[in-house]
Amino acid sequence: MIDLTTVSSIAFRAIKANKMRSILTSLGIIIGVGAVIVMLSIGNGAQISIQQEMKTMGSNLLIVRSGVATSSGARGGRGSQPTMKKSDGDAIQAKISKIRLAAPVLEETAQMVYGNANWSTQVTGTDRRYFQIKDWNLNYGRNFTNSDVKNASKVTILGQTVVYELFGDVDPLGKTIRIKGIPFEVIGVLEKRGENGMGFDQDDVVFIPITTAQKKVMGIQLPDQVKMVMLQAIDAESTYSVQDEIRQLLRQRHNLGSNKEDDFVIMNLTQMMEMMENSTRIMTILLGSIASISLLVGGIGIMNIMLVSVTERTREIGIRMAIGAKSWDIRWQFLMESLVLSLIGGLVGVMLGVGGAIAVGYFSSFPAKVSLMYILLPFSFSGVVGLFFGFYPAYKASLLNPINALRYE
């Protein structure tokens, strides 16, 4: 029966006797494990960022924008044809059962003024459903009411960046700011959201009732016109199934014949985010696979050094066999040496990889998130590499003839 304790002790003594060679032998494993952990952590961080981005954008989200206007053969940009109306969104919410909420949206950049402070930012006209779709709560104050929308009240809700730029440490609630010269009372301040994945400051926004935007701020010529309608489906799967229903309803409402193109564009943000997440997942696997090549190169290095070690210790092998060691004892001795070299290299690689991932996340714009799975996976693989590439040298050592081994110079 093989005494693994004795075999391990012999393996450690052999490694200790050739410290520098052992370190150089493990270097490939160290680099490989470290590289795999860093690459997988970067990919994992990117996926988490996308998931957080989805949360800030809203769940199960569809956006219907006005279409493209064409004049004398020249086509305008998306949204250049003013076709969408607030009533379109209301009809979609009322008639399509899988749509939970529909919020109208108008957007325009404008100058804000409070006292001697001023700030230019995006003004969004909408109603309270927008914040429900975005799952965006107020830090304090109140939301828009139906009365605010019906009466086109001059009230506003501010993002925290705007609050800081206009008011500093002063409580803005109840204060009056001027938007394009028009006075608005601040009725609420939103919770902080921070930057999204594209670097846009989500807190640098101002919200006013949709009717106020239409009639008093943005000079909308057509009654009820909006730039887009934001829709929330009851679940992610429904964002795919309801698109045809939305298209048919809007074509009917816009009196589009069978030979006319849609005068609107439907965007499924859930689908876009899932595509981004899948692309990031594939990229993570690709980066991890490329980094894993270093582990294989390290394994080849271990095999080469172990073959040299077998040659150098031929007389030792002959003596052990002469005093009763079996072939399996010799085989396990060299397998254990190979495994220990790999695992030590794997352990050092884990420390360097975790440190490298933390450094990447701290000093660069690349998100990096270390997880236990991304540590155990390359560490375990380093052990498998050690056993795989150590088997041939161990097998070769176990086949040596004791008499020839003792005569070896």
DRENLUM-359654 format. One record per residue (C-alpha): residue number from 1; residue in one letter; x negated, y, z negated. Coordinates in steps of 0.2 Angstrom, whole numbers. Layout:
NUM | A | X | Y | Z
...
END
This chain:
1 | M | 0 | 0 | 0
2 | I | -6 | 17 | 5
3 | D | -11 | 29 | -10
4 | L | -5 | 46 | -3
5 | T | -13 | 55 | -18
6 | T | -30 | 47 | -15
7 | V | -28 | 51 | 4
8 | S | -23 | 69 | 1
9 | S | -38 | 71 | -11
10 | I | -50 | 65 | 2
11 | A | -42 | 76 | 15
12 | F | -44 | 91 | 4
13 | R | -62 | 87 | 0
14 | A | -66 | 85 | 19
15 | I | -57 | 102 | 23
16 | K | -66 | 111 | 8
17 | A | -83 | 104 | 14
18 | N | -81 | 113 | 31
19 | K | -73 | 130 | 25
20 | M | -77 | 141 | 40
21 | R | -73 | 127 | 53
22 | S | -56 | 124 | 44
23 | I | -52 | 142 | 44
24 | L | -56 | 144 | 63
25 | T | -46 | 128 | 66
26 | S | -31 | 135 | 58
27 | L | -32 | 152 | 66
28 | G | -21 | 146 | 81
29 | I | -7 | 140 | 69
30 | I | -9 | 156 | 59
31 | I | -7 | 167 | 74
32 | G | 7 | 156 | 81
33 | V | 18 | 156 | 65
34 | G | 15 | 174 | 62
35 | A | 20 | 179 | 80
36 | V | 36 | 168 | 80
37 | I | 42 | 176 | 64
38 | V | 39 | 194 | 70
39 | M | 47 | 190 | 87
40 | L | 62 | 182 | 79
41 | S | 64 | 195 | 66
42 | I | 64 | 209 | 79
43 | G | 78 | 199 | 89
44 | N | 88 | 196 | 73
45 | G | 87 | 215 | 69
46 | A | 93 | 220 | 86
47 | Q | 108 | 208 | 84
48 | I | 112 | 215 | 67
49 | S | 111 | 233 | 74
50 | I | 123 | 228 | 88
51 | Q | 135 | 221 | 76
52 | Q | 134 | 237 | 65
53 | E | 137 | 247 | 81
54 | M | 152 | 237 | 85
55 | K | 159 | 241 | 67
56 | T | 156 | 259 | 69
57 | M | 165 | 260 | 86
58 | G | 180 | 250 | 80
59 | S | 185 | 232 | 82
60 | N | 195 | 224 | 96
61 | L | 193 | 241 | 106
62 | L | 199 | 245 | 124
63 | I | 197 | 262 | 132
64 | V | 208 | 268 | 146
65 | R | 200 | 284 | 155
66 | S | 207 | 294 | 169
67 | G | 201 | 289 | 186
68 | V | 190 | 296 | 200
69 | A | 195 | 311 | 210
70 | T | 191 | 312 | 228
71 | S | 191 | 328 | 238
72 | S | 186 | 330 | 257
73 | G | 177 | 313 | 255
74 | A | 167 | 318 | 240
75 | R | 171 | 308 | 224
76 | G | 170 | 315 | 207
77 | G | 164 | 306 | 191
78 | R | 174 | 295 | 180
79 | G | 188 | 305 | 172
80 | S | 188 | 319 | 185
81 | Q | 206 | 314 | 190
82 | P | 217 | 320 | 176
83 | T | 229 | 306 | 176
84 | M | 230 | 300 | 158
85 | K | 243 | 306 | 146
86 | K | 246 | 305 | 127
87 | S | 263 | 297 | 132
88 | D | 254 | 283 | 142
89 | G | 246 | 278 | 126
90 | D | 262 | 278 | 116
91 | A | 270 | 267 | 129
92 | I | 256 | 255 | 129
93 | Q | 257 | 253 | 110
94 | A | 276 | 252 | 110
95 | K | 278 | 239 | 125
96 | I | 263 | 228 | 123
97 | S | 264 | 218 | 108
98 | K | 246 | 213 | 107
99 | I | 241 | 232 | 106
100 | R | 241 | 237 | 87
101 | L | 236 | 256 | 89
102 | A | 234 | 269 | 103
103 | A | 225 | 285 | 100
104 | P | 224 | 300 | 113
105 | V | 208 | 308 | 115
106 | L | 202 | 325 | 122
107 | E | 183 | 330 | 120
108 | E | 174 | 346 | 123
109 | T | 158 | 354 | 117
110 | A | 162 | 371 | 108
111 | Q | 154 | 383 | 96
112 | M | 158 | 383 | 77
113 | V | 157 | 398 | 66
114 | Y | 158 | 400 | 47
115 | G | 152 | 417 | 40
116 | N | 134 | 420 | 46
117 | A | 132 | 401 | 51
118 | N | 136 | 394 | 68
119 | W | 134 | 377 | 76
120 | S | 138 | 369 | 93
121 | T | 145 | 352 | 93
122 | Q | 158 | 340 | 100
123 | V | 177 | 344 | 97
124 | T | 188 | 330 | 98
125 | G | 207 | 332 | 99
126 | T | 217 | 316 | 93
127 | D | 228 | 310 | 79
128 | R | 227 | 300 | 63
129 | R | 227 | 283 | 73
130 | Y | 210 | 287 | 80
131 | F | 202 | 285 | 62
132 | Q | 212 | 269 | 59
133 | I | 205 | 262 | 75
134 | K | 188 | 267 | 71
135 | D | 190 | 261 | 53
136 | W | 183 | 278 | 47
137 | N | 189 | 285 | 30
138 | L | 189 | 302 | 23
139 | N | 176 | 306 | 10
140 | Y | 188 | 319 | 3
141 | G | 203 | 329 | 9
142 | R | 218 | 323 | 19
143 | N | 221 | 316 | 37
144 | F | 231 | 324 | 51
145 | T | 250 | 322 | 48
146 | N | 264 | 320 | 61
147 | S | 269 | 338 | 57
148 | D | 251 | 344 | 61
149 | V | 252 | 336 | 78
150 | K | 270 | 341 | 82
151 | N | 267 | 359 | 77
152 | A | 249 | 360 | 85
153 | S | 243 | 366 | 68
154 | K | 226 | 374 | 67
155 | V | 218 | 362 | 55
156 | T | 202 | 352 | 56
157 | I | 192 | 337 | 49
158 | L | 173 | 338 | 49
159 | G | 159 | 326 | 50
160 | Q | 146 | 328 | 37
161 | T | 132 | 335 | 49
162 | V | 144 | 349 | 53
163 | V | 148 | 352 | 35
164 | Y | 129 | 353 | 31
165 | E | 125 | 365 | 45
166 | L | 140 | 377 | 42
167 | F | 142 | 376 | 23
168 | G | 126 | 369 | 16
169 | D | 131 | 364 | -2
170 | V | 147 | 374 | -2
171 | D | 163 | 364 | -3
172 | P | 171 | 366 | 14
173 | L | 189 | 361 | 9
174 | G | 201 | 375 | 12
175 | K | 189 | 386 | 20
176 | T | 192 | 393 | 38
177 | I | 180 | 391 | 52
178 | R | 182 | 398 | 70
179 | I | 182 | 386 | 85
180 | K | 180 | 396 | 101
181 | G | 185 | 411 | 91
182 | I | 201 | 403 | 84
183 | P | 203 | 401 | 65
184 | F | 205 | 383 | 58
185 | E | 207 | 377 | 40
186 | V | 196 | 363 | 35
187 | I | 208 | 349 | 28
188 | G | 196 | 335 | 26
189 | V | 178 | 328 | 27
190 | L | 174 | 311 | 34
191 | E | 163 | 298 | 27
192 | K | 145 | 297 | 33
193 | R | 142 | 286 | 48
194 | G | 124 | 290 | 53
195 | E | 116 | 287 | 70
196 | N | 123 | 274 | 82
197 | G | 112 | 262 | 93
198 | M | 109 | 276 | 106
199 | G | 103 | 288 | 94
200 | F | 119 | 299 | 94
201 | D | 123 | 307 | 77
202 | Q | 141 | 301 | 73
203 | D | 143 | 314 | 60
204 | D | 140 | 328 | 71
205 | V | 159 | 330 | 76
206 | V | 174 | 340 | 73
207 | F | 192 | 334 | 75
208 | I | 208 | 344 | 78
209 | P | 226 | 338 | 82
210 | I | 228 | 333 | 100
211 | T | 242 | 345 | 103
212 | T | 231 | 359 | 96
213 | A | 217 | 354 | 108
214 | Q | 229 | 354 | 123
215 | K | 238 | 370 | 120
216 | K | 226 | 382 | 110
217 | V | 207 | 376 | 112
218 | M | 204 | 367 | 129
219 | G | 216 | 375 | 140
220 | I | 224 | 360 | 147
221 | Q | 235 | 364 | 162
222 | L | 245 | 349 | 163
223 | P | 257 | 345 | 149
224 | D | 252 | 330 | 138
225 | Q | 236 | 327 | 148
226 | V | 222 | 318 | 139
227 | K | 204 | 313 | 144
228 | M | 207 | 295 | 138
229 | V | 217 | 283 | 127
230 | M | 208 | 272 | 114
231 | L | 217 | 256 | 111
232 | Q | 215 | 243 | 97
233 | A | 221 | 225 | 101
234 | I | 226 | 213 | 87
235 | D | 211 | 202 | 89
236 | A | 195 | 201 | 100
237 | E | 203 | 188 | 112
238 | S | 218 | 199 | 115
239 | T | 206 | 212 | 123
240 | Y | 204 | 201 | 138
241 | S | 222 | 195 | 140
242 | V | 231 | 212 | 138
243 | Q | 221 | 221 | 152
244 | D | 233 | 215 | 166
245 | E | 248 | 220 | 156
246 | I | 240 | 238 | 153
247 | R | 236 | 239 | 171
248 | Q | 253 | 234 | 177
249 | L | 262 | 246 | 165
250 | L | 251 | 261 | 169
251 | R | 253 | 258 | 188
252 | Q | 272 | 258 | 185
253 | R | 271 | 274 | 175
254 | H | 260 | 283 | 187
255 | N | 271 | 278 | 202
256 | L | 256 | 269 | 211
257 | G | 262 | 259 | 226
258 | S | 254 | 242 | 231
259 | N | 242 | 250 | 243
260 | K | 235 | 263 | 231
261 | E | 220 | 261 | 220
262 | D | 221 | 262 | 201
263 | D | 220 | 281 | 195
264 | F | 213 | 275 | 178
265 | V | 198 | 264 | 172
266 | I | 200 | 251 | 158
267 | M | 184 | 247 | 148
268 | N | 183 | 233 | 136
269 | L | 171 | 238 | 123
270 | T | 172 | 221 | 114
271 | Q | 166 | 213 | 130
272 | M | 152 | 225 | 133
273 | M | 146 | 222 | 115
274 | E | 147 | 203 | 117
275 | M | 137 | 204 | 133
276 | M | 124 | 215 | 124
277 | E | 123 | 203 | 109
278 | N | 121 | 188 | 121
279 | S | 107 | 197 | 130
280 | T | 99 | 200 | 114
281 | R | 101 | 182 | 108
282 | I | 93 | 176 | 125
283 | M | 79 | 188 | 123
284 | T | 76 | 183 | 105
285 | I | 75 | 164 | 111
286 | L | 63 | 169 | 125
287 | L | 52 | 179 | 114
288 | G | 51 | 165 | 101
289 | S | 47 | 153 | 114
290 | I | 33 | 163 | 121
291 | A | 26 | 165 | 104
292 | S | 28 | 146 | 101
293 | I | 15 | 143 | 114
294 | S | 2 | 150 | 102
295 | L | 7 | 135 | 90
296 | L | 4 | 123 | 104
297 | V | -13 | 131 | 108
298 | G | -17 | 130 | 89
299 | G | -12 | 111 | 89
300 | I | -24 | 108 | 103
301 | G | -38 | 116 | 93
302 | I | -34 | 105 | 78
303 | M | -35 | 90 | 89
304 | N | -52 | 95 | 96
305 | I | -59 | 98 | 79
306 | M | -52 | 82 | 72
307 | L | -60 | 72 | 87
308 | V | -77 | 81 | 83
309 | S | -74 | 76 | 64
310 | V | -71 | 58 | 68
311 | T | -87 | 57 | 78
312 | E | -97 | 66 | 64
313 | R | -90 | 55 | 51
314 | T | -91 | 38 | 60
315 | R | -103 | 31 | 47
316 | E | -92 | 36 | 33
317 | I | -77 | 28 | 41
318 | G | -88 | 12 | 43
319 | I | -93 | 12 | 25
320 | R | -75 | 14 | 19
321 | M | -69 | 0 | 30
322 | A | -84 | -11 | 24
323 | I | -78 | -9 | 6
324 | G | -60 | -13 | 10
325 | A | -51 | 1 | 18
326 | K | -38 | -4 | 30
327 | S | -34 | 4 | 47
328 | W | -19 | 13 | 40
329 | D | -29 | 20 | 26
330 | I | -41 | 28 | 39
331 | R | -27 | 34 | 50
332 | W | -18 | 42 | 36
333 | Q | -33 | 51 | 30
334 | F | -36 | 60 | 46
335 | L | -17 | 63 | 49
336 | M | -17 | 71 | 31
337 | E | -32 | 82 | 35
338 | S | -23 | 88 | 51
339 | L | -6 | 91 | 42
340 | V | -15 | 100 | 28
341 | L | -24 | 111 | 40
342 | S | -8 | 115 | 49
343 | L | 2 | 118 | 34
344 | I | -11 | 130 | 26
345 | G | -12 | 139 | 43
346 | G | 7 | 139 | 43
347 | L | 8 | 147 | 25
348 | V | -4 | 160 | 29
349 | G | 5 | 164 | 46
350 | V | 21 | 166 | 36
351 | M | 14 | 179 | 25
352 | L | 6 | 188 | 40
353 | G | 22 | 186 | 50
354 | V | 34 | 193 | 36
355 | G | 22 | 207 | 33
356 | G | 21 | 211 | 51
357 | A | 40 | 211 | 53
358 | I | 42 | 223 | 39
359 | A | 28 | 234 | 46
360 | V | 36 | 234 | 63
361 | G | 53 | 239 | 56
362 | Y | 45 | 253 | 45
363 | F | 33 | 261 | 57
364 | S | 43 | 259 | 74
365 | S | 60 | 261 | 81
366 | F | 62 | 242 | 83
367 | P | 74 | 235 | 70
368 | A | 66 | 219 | 62
369 | K | 76 | 208 | 50
370 | V | 67 | 193 | 42
371 | S | 78 | 179 | 37
372 | L | 74 | 162 | 28
373 | M | 78 | 152 | 44
374 | Y | 66 | 162 | 54
375 | I | 52 | 158 | 41
376 | L | 56 | 139 | 38
377 | L | 58 | 135 | 57
378 | P | 40 | 140 | 62
379 | F | 33 | 134 | 46
380 | S | 41 | 117 | 48
381 | F | 36 | 117 | 67
382 | S | 17 | 120 | 61
383 | G | 18 | 104 | 51
384 | V | 25 | 94 | 66
385 | V | 11 | 101 | 77
386 | G | -2 | 95 | 64
387 | L | 5 | 78 | 64
388 | F | 8 | 77 | 83
389 | F | -10 | 83 | 88
390 | G | -18 | 74 | 73
391 | F | -11 | 57 | 78
392 | Y | -23 | 53 | 92
393 | P | -39 | 57 | 82
394 | A | -32 | 48 | 67
395 | Y | -28 | 33 | 79
396 | K | -45 | 33 | 87
397 | A | -54 | 33 | 70
398 | S | -43 | 18 | 64
399 | L | -49 | 8 | 79
400 | L | -67 | 10 | 75
401 | N | -77 | -7 | 73
402 | P | -84 | -7 | 55
403 | I | -101 | -14 | 61
404 | N | -103 | -2 | 75
405 | A | -98 | 12 | 64
406 | L | -111 | 8 | 51
407 | R | -125 | 7 | 64
408 | Y | -119 | 24 | 72
409 | E | -133 | 37 | 70
END
